[in-house]
Each structure stands twice: as structure tokens, then as C-alpha cells.
Amino acid sequence: MLPLERQKGLLEFLKQNHASTVSELASHFQVHEATIRRDLTMLEKKGLMKRTYGGVMLEEEVHSEPSFQERESVQYEEKERIGNRAAELIEDGDNIILDSGTTTLHIAKSIKHKKDLTVVTNDINIAATLRFSKSIKVIVTGGVLFPESYMLNGMITDETLSTVNIQKAFIGTPAFHYEKGLTHFDEYLVSAKRGMIRASKRIIVTADHTKIGRISIHSVADINKIDDLVIGQELEEADLKRLQDTDVQIHLA
């Protein structure tokens, strides 16, 4: 079994059992404990599980996330597919919001050929990606610049979002739960996301599969406020079934 396959299996095992020990995992997957420890170290770095005294457990709560540069390379192929799939939901002539993020950046890369679009964004990276697309009008919200990610947020961002009426908003998130909905660990970023949701008729969350089933401290939007979820086909079967029990339309990429 390849390491990535085993790590996927580890996560599924922890979802079913919530907690385990290194020895139990080694026995279950029929590998040495040293191999399991290496897998667990990789999963812990991604924030997917945490070590406990004498064992490991699934990490459902999100308290922070890596830098933009680190996130940009994580799940890259999945995010690229998500960007392509999300672009299929955008029609010529639409006005849309692209939230700041590494996944929504791939949407921007996938819509350059679209015609007569208006794109509202709080992400300088997204605006720069679309700058040479002559058929796309880009509206940058303004706001306080986050230098590491080129994200804009704050009072000016919120004021701009309160003045627009949008057909489709594509929202990024570090945590999406089938009961708790959209949540975030940073209270400073919640207001802009809520503003995007209020401004839009159709709310589309874009997230790689590692964000599903996770919860953070601040609520952004209830699950019944979300119309669509675009996510990679790596999504665990158990998570897919839970999401299918909601009213959210699932688009696998």
C-alpha cells in the first residue's frame, strides 16, 4: 500500500473509531509502528489529527492554518480540478464573487476565456490573474492588505460588499461541517465572508476534501444557507453520505 493510500485509510479508521493507538494502527494496516508514526507525523502537520498521551485522535477543530505559500502547494491537483469544475457553474454574462483563497485562485485561472463576466474579489492574486482578460471586469473590494496572502479585509471590504448584488459567490473555507455549516477560526475574516453571502443569490463553497467534517470557533453560515459544494473526488465515502443527507448540491471534481 502506498503511503498516501495508507494515510487516507488512517483517516477513515479514525473517523470510524475517533481514537486509536500506534500499535493498534500498525496491527490493523500490517506495517511497522515506525511507518505509522511517519504517517501520523504527516497527517498532524496537515492538521488532520493530533497526538494524545498514548495514542492519536481525529482533529475536528480548526484553530489555524498554514501560510498562503504552504497552502498553495497542498492538495494542488485537487484544487486545480475544483477550480475547473467550479468554472463550469459560471456562465458568460454572470456577475460573481471570488473569495480570497488558494482554491478560488484556481477558479480565476479557469475562467479567463469567459465573456462579459464581472468578478468582485478581495484577493489581489485573483485580480492579477484576471488582469489581461479583456471580457472580464474586475472589481477589487479594497480593504486592509494581508501581505502574506494578498487578501483584503476589514471595514472598507465590508462596505464594498454591502453595495453589490451578485448572482453567484464562491466561498473558501478552512472548515465545512454537515451540521455546523461554514465556520472559521479567525473572527476578523468572518465579516467579509458573511457580506459575500448576503450579497449573493447562490452560495457555492469550494474546498478540498481535508476541510470536510471540520469545525472552527466562529460560525459564518448555517448549512441551509449553502447551495452548492465543489469538492475533490478524494472525499471519504462516509463524509459524502453525510453531505448527501443535507440540501447542499455536491459537485465532485
C-alpha positions in Angstrom: 0.0 0.0 0.0 1.3 3.4 -1.0 1.8 6.0 1.9 -1.0 8.3 0.6 -3.4 5.4 0.4 -2.4 4.3 3.9 -2.8 7.8 5.2 -6.3 8.0 3.7 -7.1 4.7 5.3 -5.8 6.0 8.7 -8.1 9.0 8.5 -11.1 6.8 7.6 -10.2 4.4 10.5 -10.0 7.4 12.9 -13.4 8.7 11.7 -14.9 5.4 12.5 -13.2 4.9 15.8 -12.3 8.5 16.7 -9.2 7.5 18.6 -6.6 4.7 18.5 -3.0 3.8 19.4 0.1 3.4 17.3 0.3 -0.3 18.0 -3.4 -0.8 17.1 -2.9 1.1 13.8 0.2 -0.8 13.0 -1.6 -4.1 13.5 -4.6 -3.0 11.5 -2.5 -1.9 8.5 0.1 -4.6 8.9 3.1 -2.3 8.9 5.8 -1.4 11.5 5.0 1.1 14.2 7.7 3.4 12.8 5.8 3.5 9.5 2.6 4.5 11.2 4.5 7.2 13.2 5.8 8.7 9.9 2.2 8.7 8.5 0.8 10.3 11.7 3.5 13.0 11.6 2.5 13.9 8.0 -1.2 14.0 9.0 -0.5 16.0 12.1 1.4 18.6 10.1 -1.7 19.0 7.9 -3.8 19.5 11.0 -5.9 16.4 10.3 -5.2 14.6 13.6 -3.5 15.1 16.8 -1.3 13.1 19.2 -2.6 12.3 22.6 -0.9 10.6 25.6 -0.6 7.0 24.5 -2.4 7.4 21.2 -3.9 9.6 18.4 -7.3 11.0 17.7 -9.0 12.8 14.8 -8.7 16.5 14.8 -12.1 18.0 14.0 -11.5 21.5 15.4 -9.5 24.0 13.3 -7.6 26.6 15.2 -5.3 28.0 12.5 -4.0 27.2 9.0 -0.6 27.3 7.3 0.7 30.3 5.4 -0.6 31.0 1.9 2.7 29.7 0.4 2.3 26.4 2.2 -1.4 26.0 1.4 -0.8 26.8 -2.2 1.1 23.6 -2.8 -1.0 21.4 -0.6 -3.7 19.3 -2.5 -2.7 21.3 -5.6 -4.1 18.9 -8.2 -7.3 18.5 -6.3 -7.7 22.3 -6.0 -7.0 22.6 -9.7 -9.8 20.2 -10.5 -12.1 22.0 -8.2 -11.3 25.3 -10.0 -12.1 23.7 -13.3 -15.4 22.2 -12.0 -16.5 25.4 -10.3 -15.8 27.3 -13.6 -18.4 25.1 -15.3 -21.0 26.7 -13.0 -20.2 30.1 -14.3 -21.9 31.3 -17.5 -21.0 34.2 -19.8 -22.6 37.4 -18.5 -22.6 36.3 -14.9 -21.5 38.6 -12.0 -19.7 36.6 -9.4 -17.8 36.9 -6.2 -14.5 35.1 -5.8 -13.5 34.9 -2.1 -9.8 35.0 -1.3 -8.0 31.7 -1.1 -5.8 29.1 -2.8 -8.8 27.1 -4.2 -10.7 30.1 -5.5 -7.5 31.3 -7.2 -7.8 28.2 -9.4 -11.3 29.3 -10.4 -9.8 32.6 -11.6 -7.3 30.7 -13.7 -10.1 28.6 -15.2 -12.5 31.5 -16.3 -10.1 33.6 -18.3 -11.9 32.6 -21.5 -15.4 33.5 -20.2 -17.1 36.5 -21.7 -18.8 39.5 -20.2 -18.1 38.5 -16.6 -18.0 40.8 -13.6 -15.8 39.5 -10.8 -15.8 41.0 -7.4 -12.9 39.8 -5.2 -11.0 40.7 -2.1 -7.9 38.9 -3.4 -5.1 40.7 -5.2 -3.8 37.4 -6.6 -7.1 36.8 -8.2 -7.3 40.3 -9.6 -3.8 40.0 -11.1 -4.7 36.6 -12.6 -7.6 38.2 -14.5 -5.9 41.5 -15.4 -5.4 40.6 -19.1 -8.9 39.1 -19.6 -10.5 41.8 -21.8 -14.0 40.4 -21.4 -13.9 40.3 -17.6 -14.5 43.3 -15.4 -12.7 43.0 -12.1 -13.9 44.9 -9.0 -11.4 44.8 -6.1 -13.1 45.4 -2.8 -10.3 47.4 -1.2 -9.5 47.0 2.5 -6.6 46.2 4.7 -4.0 44.1 2.9 -2.7 40.9 4.4 0.9 40.9 2.9 1.5 37.1 3.1 -1.7 36.2 1.2 -2.6 39.4 -0.7 -6.0 39.2 0.9 -8.1 42.3 1.6 -10.3 42.5 4.7 -11.8 45.0 7.1 -14.3 47.8 7.2 -13.7 49.0 3.6 -14.1 45.4 2.3 -17.4 45.1 4.2 -18.7 48.4 2.9 -18.0 47.5 -0.8 -19.7 44.1 -0.4 -22.8 45.8 1.1 -23.2 47.8 -2.2 -23.3 44.9 -4.7 -25.9 42.4 -5.9 -24.3 39.2 -7.1 -25.6 36.0 -8.8 -23.0 33.5 -7.5 -20.5 33.7 -4.7 -17.6 31.2 -4.5 -16.5 31.0 -0.9 -13.4 29.4 0.5 -13.2 27.9 4.0 -10.8 26.1 6.4 -13.8 24.2 7.9 -17.1 22.9 6.5 -19.3 20.6 8.6 -22.5 18.8 7.6 -24.3 20.1 10.7 -22.5 23.3 11.7 -22.0 24.6 8.2 -19.4 27.1 7.3 -17.1 28.1 10.2 -13.7 30.0 10.6 -11.0 30.3 13.3 -10.3 34.0 12.7 -13.1 36.4 13.8 -11.5 39.2 11.7 -12.2 37.3 8.4 -15.8 36.3 9.2 -17.5 39.6 8.4 -16.3 39.7 4.7 -17.5 36.1 4.1 -20.9 36.9 5.6 -21.0 40.0 3.4 -20.3 37.9 0.3 -23.1 35.5 1.3 -25.6 38.3 1.9 -24.8 39.9 -1.4 -25.3 36.7 -3.5 -28.3 34.7 -4.7 -26.4 31.4 -5.0 -23.7 30.4 -2.5 -21.1 27.9 -3.7 -18.4 26.6 -1.2 -15.2 25.4 -2.8 -13.0 23.3 -0.6 -10.6 20.4 -0.8 -11.6 17.2 1.0 -9.5 17.8 4.0 -11.8 20.7 5.1 -14.9 18.5 5.4 -16.2 17.4 8.7 -14.2 20.1 10.5 -15.4 22.8 12.8 -13.9 26.1 13.9 -14.9 28.5 16.6 -16.8 31.2 14.6 -20.0 30.5 12.7 -20.1 32.0 9.2 -23.2 30.4 7.7 -25.6 27.6 8.6 -25.6 24.6 6.3 -29.0 25.6 5.0 -27.5 28.8 3.6 -25.2 26.9 1.3 -26.5 25.9 -2.2 -23.5 24.0 -3.6 -20.3 22.4 -2.6 -17.5 21.8 -5.1 -15.0 19.3 -3.8 -12.4 16.8 -4.9 -13.3 13.1 -5.5 -10.9 12.2 -2.7 -13.8 12.9 -0.3 -14.4 10.0 2.0 -17.5 7.9 1.4 -18.7 8.5 4.9 -18.4 12.2 4.5 -20.1 12.1 1.1 -23.1 10.3 2.6 -23.4 12.8 5.4 -23.3 15.7 3.0 -25.9 14.0 0.7 -28.3 14.0 3.7 -28.3 17.8 3.6 -29.8 20.1 0.9 -26.4 21.0 -0.4 -25.8 20.0 -4.1 -22.5 18.2 -4.3 -20.2 18.6 -7.3 -17.3 16.2 -7.3 -14.1 17.2 -9.2 
